């Protein structure tokens, strides 16, 4: 049972922390210093970890797969959201898109780096397996967060594209967002993410 612990410590926590840091860093660069002023523009995992979203949920999802109870590659989680005041961005309508995409893009970048390590590096069987899961988990986080359901990152992209008069109604769905995601997950409606995750890993060069 050492493997799930290593996955949480070495893959899940860094992936989620870097995801949130990216949101705050881009927001800061685009005019909103809220995260920096609140001490959240940091790579210190203690500042970002949500016990449920960063450890319990991804840990259970991975354990279910590890024990052979599920074939799904989708392992997702979340950290304490980095605070962003979208009204303070230089161009709120445009920049909300960049802030929203920052998290998934860092996970895509991490996945690509781990693919290259797995292809060109020399590792033990456990190390090689961990790299594969680092790829899959980062891709899972990226694609999962791009789902356009508030408060996921995809909703920030949608908010930047829809007419301003629709935004209030769209974000009013946010309190029900994770309930919707849980329903979609339990009904198998998120299974379409598995071929996206695997296909992207193959395109990146994973063998």
N, C-alpha and C positions, 0 to 999 in steps of 0.2 A: 504493500500500500504506500510505499515511498513515492511512487510516480505521481499520484495526484497531488501530493504535497509539493513536490518539485514544480509541477505545472503551475500551481497557484503562486508560489514564491518567485519563480524565475520567468514565467511567461505572462500569466494573467495580470498580476499587479503592475509590472512595468508597462504592459500594453495599455491598460486602462489609465494609468497615471499620465503617460505620455499623450494619450488621447485628450485628456482634460487640459493638460498643460498647453497643448497646441491651440485649443480654443482661446485660452486666456492670452497666450502670446500674440496671436493674430489680432485679437480684439485690442490689445494694448498698442500694437503697431498701427492700428487703424483709428486710434483716437480715444479708446475707452480704457482708462487705467484702473478700473474698479478691482480687477483681480489682483493686480500688483499692490494696490493700497491695502487690500485685505489680507495680504500675505499668502495668496493662493497661486501666485506666479512662481511656483517652485517645483522642483522634482522630488521633494521630500514626500514619500508615499503616505506618511502619517497625516499630512494635510489633506489628502484626497480620498483615502480609503473609506468606503462605506461597508460596514461589516456584512451586510446582506448582499449588496450588489457587487462588491469587489471580491468577496471570498465565498459566501454561502451559495449563491445562485450559480456562478460559473463552476464552482467546485462540485456541486451536485450534478450539473449537466455533464461535466467531464466524467465523473464517477459512474454515471449511468451508462455512458459510452464505454468506459474502461471495463466495466463488468459485463459488457455484451448485451445490455438490456435495450440499447438503442443504436441504430446505425447512423443516426444523424451526425453530421460534422459541425452542426451549429452549437457553439458555446459562446454565450454572450454574458455581459455584466455591465455594471456601471459604477462610477465613483460619485463622490459628492460633486454636483455640478459646479464648475468654475463660474463665479458671478460675472455676468456681462450685462451692461446697461446699453442696449442697442440704440437708444436715443442719443448716446454720446459718440457714436461712431461718426466718422467724417461724412460718410454717405450711407445713412442707415439702411435704405432700401437695397443698395448694392452690397454693402459690406456685411450685412447679415448672412449673405450667401457664402462669402469667404470664411467667416467665422464658423458657420455650420459645417463647411467642407473640411476645415482644418483637422478635426479629429479623425474622420475616416481616412483622409489622405496620409496622415502619419502612420496609420495602421497598414495601409497599402504599402508604404515605404518600408516599414519594418518587415512585412511579409516578404518583400522582394529581397531584402538583405539576408533574411534567414534562408531563403531559397538558394542564394548564391553560396552561403556557408555550407548548406547541405550538399550542394553539387561539387564544390571545390575543396571542402575541408575533409579531414579524416577524424572520425569520431567513433566512440564505442557504440554498440547496438542501442543502449539507452540514450546516449547523446544524439544519435541520428533520429531516433523516434521523437525525442523532445524538440528537435529542430522542425520536424514535420508538423508537430502540434503547434509550434510557435507560428508557423505559416498559416495553418488552418484557423487558429484562434484569432489571429490578427485580421485575416480576411473575413472571418465570421463577424467580428466586431464592426468592421468597415461596412459590410453589406447590411448587417442588421440596423446599424445606426442611420443608414441612408433611406430606410423605410419612411415615407412621408406622413408619419403619425406623430402629432405633438406628444411629448416633448423631444422626440428623437431628432437627430441632426438633419434628416431629410426634410423635416417640417420647416427648418430655417431656410433651406433652399427654396421651398415652395413659397414661403412668406415673402421672399425677395422677388418672386416672379409674378405673384398674383396682384390684382389691384389693391391699393391700400385700404379701400373700404371693406374688403373681405377679411382683412387680417384679424380684426377683433373676434369675429365669429369663428375663424379657423383656430385661433389660439384658445378659444373657450373650450375646445375639445381636450385640452391638455390634462385636466384632472382624470380623464377617462382613458388616457393614452395607454398606460401600462396594463390596464384591464383588457383593453382591446388586443394588445400584443399577447397577453397570456391566453386569451381565447383563441387567437390565430395559431399560437404555438401548439395548444392542446388539440386543436382540430386538424392539425397537419397542414394548415394553409401556408406555413412558412417553409415547408419542405422544398419549395422551389429555390431556396437559397443554397441548398446542398450542391446542386450541379454548378451554380455560379461560383461557389467557393472552390470546388475541385477543379473546375475548368480554368479559373483564373490562376490557380496554383500551377497547373500544367503549362499554361501560356507563359508563366514566369520562369519556367524551366524545371519545376519539381518533377522528379522521376519516381 
